[in-house]
Amino acid sequence: MSFKSFIGALCAVVLFSLPARAVVMTLGAKAPPLVAKSVGGAKVDLAKLKGKTVILYLWTTQCASCMKDLYTLRDFYNKYQDKGLAVIALSADPPQLRYMVENVDALVDYPVVMASDAQQNGYAMPGRFPLMYIITKDGKLHSFYSVMPKGQALLQAVFH
């Protein structure tokens, strides 16, 4: 095989192994779908949470700041769920780390979902974690954060 043929074949492999289309999210647009079963067994459907402000938190058990944030979110959720707040923790962990994700699920009061279990998931996993989306009561993407705001900043971000 010539060098030129080898490079051509390599390019074809790379091109055909890339996703068919990139996920493009526009603030103010309808939030992408997320339908899954939580690790606790409950059905989670983002579309059915219209009327609530949703924090969608993408994380992994290998991210130390993510683990701290999950407990901060637990306390925030418990304080504001009666004001129309919902939280979904979407784990990017591989199936072999399910036991670690289940341990987190046992300690929080909102659904914990593994991306690998999703029937529909319009959220690409980021290269770095965490990533937090705020979705408005009418189901639109309001904002996103690569570092979770703390204290009053979190309150302002969620209930703008």
CYANA upper distance limits for C-alpha pairs under 8 A (distance plus 0.5 A):
  1 MET  CA      5 SER  CA      6.76
  1 MET  CA      6 PHE  CA      7.00
  2 SER  CA      6 PHE  CA      6.69
  3 PHE  CA      7 ILE  CA      6.70
  4 LYS  CA      8 GLY  CA      6.70
  5 SER  CA      9 ALA  CA      6.62
  6 PHE  CA     10 LEU  CA      6.60
  7 ILE  CA     11 CYS  CA      6.61
  8 GLY  CA     12 ALA  CA      6.78
  9 ALA  CA     13 VAL  CA      6.78
 10 LEU  CA     14 VAL  CA      6.77
 11 CYS  CA     15 LEU  CA      6.50
 12 ALA  CA     16 PHE  CA      6.49
 13 VAL  CA     17 SER  CA      6.56
 14 VAL  CA     18 LEU  CA      7.02
 23 VAL  CA    122 GLY  CA      7.76
 23 VAL  CA    123 TYR  CA      7.83
 23 VAL  CA    124 ALA  CA      7.07
 25 MET  CA     29 ALA  CA      8.01
 25 MET  CA     31 ALA  CA      8.34
 25 MET  CA     32 PRO  CA      8.38
 26 THR  CA    141 LEU  CA      7.69
 27 LEU  CA    140 LYS  CA      7.95
 27 LEU  CA    141 LEU  CA      5.54
 27 LEU  CA    142 HIS  CA      6.03
 27 LEU  CA    143 SER  CA      6.85
 28 GLY  CA    140 LYS  CA      6.04
 28 GLY  CA    141 LEU  CA      5.78
 28 GLY  CA    142 HIS  CA      6.25
 29 ALA  CA    140 LYS  CA      5.80
 29 ALA  CA    141 LEU  CA      6.38
 30 LYS  CA    139 GLY  CA      6.35
 30 LYS  CA    140 LYS  CA      4.78
 30 LYS  CA    141 LEU  CA      6.73
 31 ALA  CA    135 ILE  CA      7.41
 31 ALA  CA    139 GLY  CA      6.35
 31 ALA  CA    140 LYS  CA      5.43
 31 ALA  CA    141 LEU  CA      5.69
 32 PRO  CA    121 ASN  CA      7.97
 32 PRO  CA    122 GLY  CA      5.36
 32 PRO  CA    123 TYR  CA      7.35
 33 PRO  CA     45 ASP  CA      8.25
 33 PRO  CA     46 LEU  CA      6.86
 33 PRO  CA     47 ALA  CA      7.27
 33 PRO  CA    120 GLN  CA      6.73
 33 PRO  CA    121 ASN  CA      6.29
 33 PRO  CA    122 GLY  CA      5.81
 33 PRO  CA    123 TYR  CA      8.43
 34 LEU  CA     44 VAL  CA      8.06
 34 LEU  CA     45 ASP  CA      6.34
 34 LEU  CA     46 LEU  CA      5.89
 34 LEU  CA     47 ALA  CA      8.09
 34 LEU  CA    118 ALA  CA      7.59
 34 LEU  CA    119 GLN  CA      8.21
 34 LEU  CA    120 GLN  CA      5.69
 34 LEU  CA    121 ASN  CA      5.08
 34 LEU  CA    122 GLY  CA      6.80
 34 LEU  CA    123 TYR  CA      8.24
 35 VAL  CA     43 LYS  CA      8.07
 35 VAL  CA     44 VAL  CA      6.11
 35 VAL  CA     45 ASP  CA      4.97
 35 VAL  CA     46 LEU  CA      7.03
 35 VAL  CA    118 ALA  CA      6.32
 35 VAL  CA    119 GLN  CA      6.08
 35 VAL  CA    120 GLN  CA      5.44
 35 VAL  CA    121 ASN  CA      7.07
 36 ALA  CA     43 LYS  CA      6.56
 36 ALA  CA     44 VAL  CA      5.76
 36 ALA  CA     45 ASP  CA      7.14
 36 ALA  CA    113 VAL  CA      7.37
 36 ALA  CA    117 ASP  CA      6.70
 36 ALA  CA    118 ALA  CA      4.70
 36 ALA  CA    119 GLN  CA      5.95
 36 ALA  CA    120 GLN  CA      7.36
 37 LYS  CA     41 GLY  CA      6.17
 37 LYS  CA     42 ALA  CA      6.01
 37 LYS  CA     43 LYS  CA      5.02
 37 LYS  CA     44 VAL  CA      6.20
 37 LYS  CA    113 VAL  CA      7.13
 37 LYS  CA    117 ASP  CA      7.36
 37 LYS  CA    118 ALA  CA      7.39
 38 SER  CA     42 ALA  CA      5.72
 38 SER  CA     43 LYS  CA      6.75
 38 SER  CA     44 VAL  CA      6.98
 38 SER  CA    111 PRO  CA      6.28
 38 SER  CA    112 VAL  CA      5.87
 38 SER  CA    113 VAL  CA      4.96
 38 SER  CA    114 MET  CA      7.65
 39 VAL  CA    101 VAL  CA      8.21
 39 VAL  CA    102 GLU  CA      6.74
 39 VAL  CA    105 ASP  CA      7.60
 39 VAL  CA    111 PRO  CA      8.25
 39 VAL  CA    112 VAL  CA      6.57
 39 VAL  CA    113 VAL  CA      6.29
 39 VAL  CA    114 MET  CA      7.57
 40 GLY  CA    102 GLU  CA      8.06
 40 GLY  CA    105 ASP  CA      7.52
 40 GLY  CA    111 PRO  CA      7.96
 40 GLY  CA    112 VAL  CA      7.98
 42 ALA  CA    111 PRO  CA      8.08
 44 VAL  CA    111 PRO  CA      7.95
 45 ASP  CA     49 LEU  CA      7.64
 46 LEU  CA     50 LYS  CA      8.21
 47 ALA  CA    139 GLY  CA      7.53
 49 LEU  CA     53 THR  CA      8.47
 49 LEU  CA     54 VAL  CA      8.05
 49 LEU  CA     86 ALA  CA      8.16
 49 LEU  CA    137 LYS  CA      8.26
 49 LEU  CA    139 GLY  CA      8.26
 50 LYS  CA    136 THR  CA      8.46
 50 LYS  CA    137 LYS  CA      5.78
 50 LYS  CA    138 ASP  CA      6.03
 50 LYS  CA    139 GLY  CA      6.09
 51 GLY  CA     84 GLY  CA      7.80
 51 GLY  CA    137 LYS  CA      4.84
 51 GLY  CA    138 ASP  CA      6.63
 51 GLY  CA    139 GLY  CA      8.39
 52 LYS  CA     84 GLY  CA      5.24
 52 LYS  CA     85 LEU  CA      6.06
 52 LYS  CA     86 ALA  CA      6.83
 52 LYS  CA    136 THR  CA      7.49
 52 LYS  CA    137 LYS  CA      5.05
 52 LYS  CA    138 ASP  CA      8.32
 53 THR  CA     84 GLY  CA      6.60
 53 THR  CA     85 LEU  CA      5.49
 53 THR  CA     86 ALA  CA      6.62
 53 THR  CA    134 ILE  CA      7.71
 53 THR  CA    135 ILE  CA      6.28
 53 THR  CA    136 THR  CA      5.37
 53 THR  CA    137 LYS  CA      5.28
 53 THR  CA    158 VAL  CA      7.73
 53 THR  CA    159 PHE  CA      8.32
 54 VAL  CA     85 LEU  CA      6.42
 54 VAL  CA     86 ALA  CA      5.19
 54 VAL  CA     87 VAL  CA      6.02
 54 VAL  CA     88 ILE  CA      7.95
 54 VAL  CA    133 TYR  CA      8.45
 54 VAL  CA    134 ILE  CA      6.31
 54 VAL  CA    135 ILE  CA      5.48
 54 VAL  CA    136 THR  CA      7.09
 54 VAL  CA    137 LYS  CA      7.99
 55 ILE  CA     85 LEU  CA      8.23
 55 ILE  CA     86 ALA  CA      6.84
 55 ILE  CA     87 VAL  CA      5.23
 55 ILE  CA     88 ILE  CA      6.82
 55 ILE  CA    132 MET  CA      7.23
 55 ILE  CA    133 TYR  CA      6.24
 55 ILE  CA    134 ILE  CA      5.38
 55 ILE  CA    135 ILE  CA      6.93
 55 ILE  CA    158 VAL  CA      8.13
 56 LEU  CA     87 VAL  CA      6.48
 56 LEU  CA     88 ILE  CA      5.47
 56 LEU  CA     89 ALA  CA      6.56
 56 LEU  CA     90 LEU  CA      7.51
 56 LEU  CA    132 MET  CA      6.21
 56 LEU  CA    133 TYR  CA      5.55
 56 LEU  CA    134 ILE  CA      6.98
 56 LEU  CA    135 ILE  CA      8.07
 57 TYR  CA     87 VAL  CA      8.03
 57 TYR  CA     88 ILE  CA      6.70
 57 TYR  CA     89 ALA  CA      5.30
 57 TYR  CA     90 LEU  CA      6.38
 57 TYR  CA    130 PRO  CA      7.64
 57 TYR  CA    131 LEU  CA      6.51
 57 TYR  CA    132 MET  CA      4.95
 57 TYR  CA    133 TYR  CA      6.89
 58 LEU  CA     89 ALA  CA      6.61
 58 LEU  CA     90 LEU  CA      5.30
 58 LEU  CA     91 SER  CA      6.36
 58 LEU  CA     92 ALA  CA      7.55
 58 LEU  CA    125 MET  CA      7.87
 58 LEU  CA    129 PHE  CA      7.50
 58 LEU  CA    130 PRO  CA      6.16
 58 LEU  CA    131 LEU  CA      5.61
 58 LEU  CA    132 MET  CA      6.60
 59 TRP  CA     63 CYS  CA      7.65
 59 TRP  CA     66 CYS  CA      6.32
 59 TRP  CA     89 ALA  CA      7.65
 59 TRP  CA     90 LEU  CA      6.80
 59 TRP  CA     91 SER  CA      5.54
 59 TRP  CA     92 ALA  CA      6.61
 59 TRP  CA    129 PHE  CA      6.17
 59 TRP  CA    130 PRO  CA      5.50
 59 TRP  CA    131 LEU  CA      7.40
 60 THR  CA     66 CYS  CA      7.33
 60 THR  CA     67 MET  CA      8.42
 60 THR  CA     91 SER  CA      5.83
 60 THR  CA     92 ALA  CA      5.88
 60 THR  CA     93 ASP  CA      5.94
 60 THR  CA    129 PHE  CA      7.56
 60 THR  CA    130 PRO  CA      8.16
 61 THR  CA     66 CYS  CA      7.82
 61 THR  CA     67 MET  CA      7.09
 61 THR  CA     91 SER  CA      8.27
 61 THR  CA     93 ASP  CA      7.27
 61 THR  CA    100 MET  CA      7.47
 61 THR  CA    101 VAL  CA      7.48
 63 CYS  CA     67 MET  CA      7.01
 63 CYS  CA    129 PHE  CA      7.18
 63 CYS  CA    130 PRO  CA      8.09
 64 ALA  CA     68 LYS  CA      7.14
 65 SER  CA     69 ASP  CA      6.62
 65 SER  CA    130 PRO  CA      8.20
 66 CYS  CA     70 LEU  CA      6.69
 66 CYS  CA    129 PHE  CA      7.61
 66 CYS  CA    130 PRO  CA      6.29
 67 MET  CA     71 TYR  CA      7.48
 68 LYS  CA     72 THR  CA      6.98
 69 ASP  CA     73 LEU  CA      6.46
 69 ASP  CA    148 MET  CA      7.69
 70 LEU  CA     74 ARG  CA      6.68
 70 LEU  CA     89 ALA  CA      8.30
 70 LEU  CA    108 VAL  CA      8.14
 71 TYR  CA     75 ASP  CA      6.95
 71 TYR  CA    108 VAL  CA      7.49
 72 THR  CA     76 PHE  CA      6.69
 73 LEU  CA     77 TYR  CA      6.28
 73 LEU  CA     87 VAL  CA      8.27
 74 ARG  CA     78 ASN  CA      6.63
 74 ARG  CA    108 VAL  CA      6.02
 74 ARG  CA    109 ASP  CA      6.78
 74 ARG  CA    110 TYR  CA      7.78
 75 ASP  CA     79 LYS  CA      6.73
 76 PHE  CA     80 TYR  CA      6.67
 77 TYR  CA     81 GLN  CA      5.80
 77 TYR  CA     85 LEU  CA      7.15
 77 TYR  CA     86 ALA  CA      7.52
 77 TYR  CA     87 VAL  CA      7.35
 77 TYR  CA    109 ASP  CA      8.34
 77 TYR  CA    110 TYR  CA      8.22
 78 ASN  CA    109 ASP  CA      8.03
 80 TYR  CA     84 GLY  CA      7.54
 80 TYR  CA     85 LEU  CA      6.38
 81 GLN  CA     85 LEU  CA      4.98
 81 GLN  CA     86 ALA  CA      6.84
 86 ALA  CA    110 TYR  CA      7.99
 87 VAL  CA    110 TYR  CA      6.32
 87 VAL  CA    111 PRO  CA      7.59
 88 ILE  CA    110 TYR  CA      6.75
 88 ILE  CA    111 PRO  CA      5.81
 88 ILE  CA    112 VAL  CA      6.57
 88 ILE  CA    113 VAL  CA      7.78
 89 ALA  CA    110 TYR  CA      8.10
 89 ALA  CA    111 PRO  CA      6.86
 89 ALA  CA    112 VAL  CA      5.22
 89 ALA  CA    113 VAL  CA      6.54
 90 LEU  CA    112 VAL  CA      6.62
 90 LEU  CA    113 VAL  CA      5.37
 90 LEU  CA    114 MET  CA      6.21
 90 LEU  CA    115 ALA  CA      6.60
 91 SER  CA    101 VAL  CA      7.91
 91 SER  CA    112 VAL  CA      7.75
 91 SER  CA    113 VAL  CA      6.48
 91 SER  CA    114 MET  CA      5.19
 91 SER  CA    115 ALA  CA      6.28
 92 ALA  CA    114 MET  CA      6.80
 92 ALA  CA    115 ALA  CA      6.05
 92 ALA  CA    116 SER  CA      7.91
 92 ALA  CA    125 MET  CA      7.20
 93 ASP  CA     97 LEU  CA      6.65
 93 ASP  CA     98 ARG  CA      7.83
 93 ASP  CA    101 VAL  CA      8.22
 93 ASP  CA    114 MET  CA      7.38
 93 ASP  CA    115 ALA  CA      8.13
 93 ASP  CA    116 SER  CA      8.48
 94 PRO  CA     98 ARG  CA      7.67
 94 PRO  CA    116 SER  CA      7.49
 95 PRO  CA    114 MET  CA      8.45
 95 PRO  CA    116 SER  CA      7.37
 97 LEU  CA    101 VAL  CA      7.21
 98 ARG  CA    102 GLU  CA      6.54
 98 ARG  CA    114 MET  CA      8.42
 99 TYR  CA    103 ASN  CA      6.78
100 MET  CA    104 VAL  CA      7.13
101 VAL  CA    105 ASP  CA      6.77
101 VAL  CA    112 VAL  CA      8.14
101 VAL  CA    114 MET  CA      8.32
102 GLU  CA    106 ALA  CA      6.80
103 ASN  CA    107 LEU  CA      7.38
104 VAL  CA    108 VAL  CA      7.09
104 VAL  CA    112 VAL  CA      8.40
105 ASP  CA    109 ASP  CA      8.15
105 ASP  CA    110 TYR  CA      8.37
105 ASP  CA    111 PRO  CA      7.69
105 ASP  CA    112 VAL  CA      6.18
113 VAL  CA    117 ASP  CA      7.80
113 VAL  CA    118 ALA  CA      8.17
114 MET  CA    118 ALA  CA      7.38
115 ALA  CA    121 ASN  CA      7.73
126 PRO  CA    131 LEU  CA      7.74
129 PHE  CA    146 SER  CA      7.58
130 PRO  CA    146 SER  CA      6.28
130 PRO  CA    147 VAL  CA      7.11
130 PRO  CA    148 MET  CA      8.27
131 LEU  CA    144 PHE  CA      7.49
131 LEU  CA    145 TYR  CA      6.25
131 LEU  CA    146 SER  CA      5.16
131 LEU  CA    147 VAL  CA      7.45
131 LEU  CA    148 MET  CA      8.29
132 MET  CA    144 PHE  CA      5.88
132 MET  CA    145 TYR  CA      5.61
132 MET  CA    146 SER  CA      6.93
132 MET  CA    147 VAL  CA      8.12
132 MET  CA    148 MET  CA      7.22
133 TYR  CA    141 LEU  CA      7.66
133 TYR  CA    142 HIS  CA      8.10
133 TYR  CA    143 SER  CA      6.39
133 TYR  CA    144 PHE  CA      4.81
133 TYR  CA    145 TYR  CA      7.09
134 ILE  CA    141 LEU  CA      6.71
134 ILE  CA    142 HIS  CA      6.02
134 ILE  CA    143 SER  CA      5.79
134 ILE  CA    144 PHE  CA      6.57
134 ILE  CA    157 ALA  CA      8.23
134 ILE  CA    158 VAL  CA      6.92
135 ILE  CA    139 GLY  CA      6.34
135 ILE  CA    140 LYS  CA      5.87
135 ILE  CA    141 LEU  CA      5.15
135 ILE  CA    142 HIS  CA      5.97
135 ILE  CA    143 SER  CA      7.86
136 THR  CA    140 LYS  CA      5.77
136 THR  CA    141 LEU  CA      6.93
136 THR  CA    142 HIS  CA      6.59
143 SER  CA    157 ALA  CA      8.47
145 TYR  CA    149 PRO  CA      8.18
148 MET  CA    154 LEU  CA      7.83
149 PRO  CA    153 ALA  CA      5.86
149 PRO  CA    154 LEU  CA      5.18
149 PRO  CA    157 ALA  CA      8.06
150 LYS  CA    154 LEU  CA      5.59
151 GLY  CA    155 LEU  CA      7.10
152 GLN  CA    156 GLN  CA      6.56
153 ALA  CA    157 ALA  CA      6.52
154 LEU  CA    158 VAL  CA      6.64
155 LEU  CA    159 PHE  CA      6.43
155 LEU  CA    160 HIS  CA      8.24
156 GLN  CA    160 HIS  CA      5.49
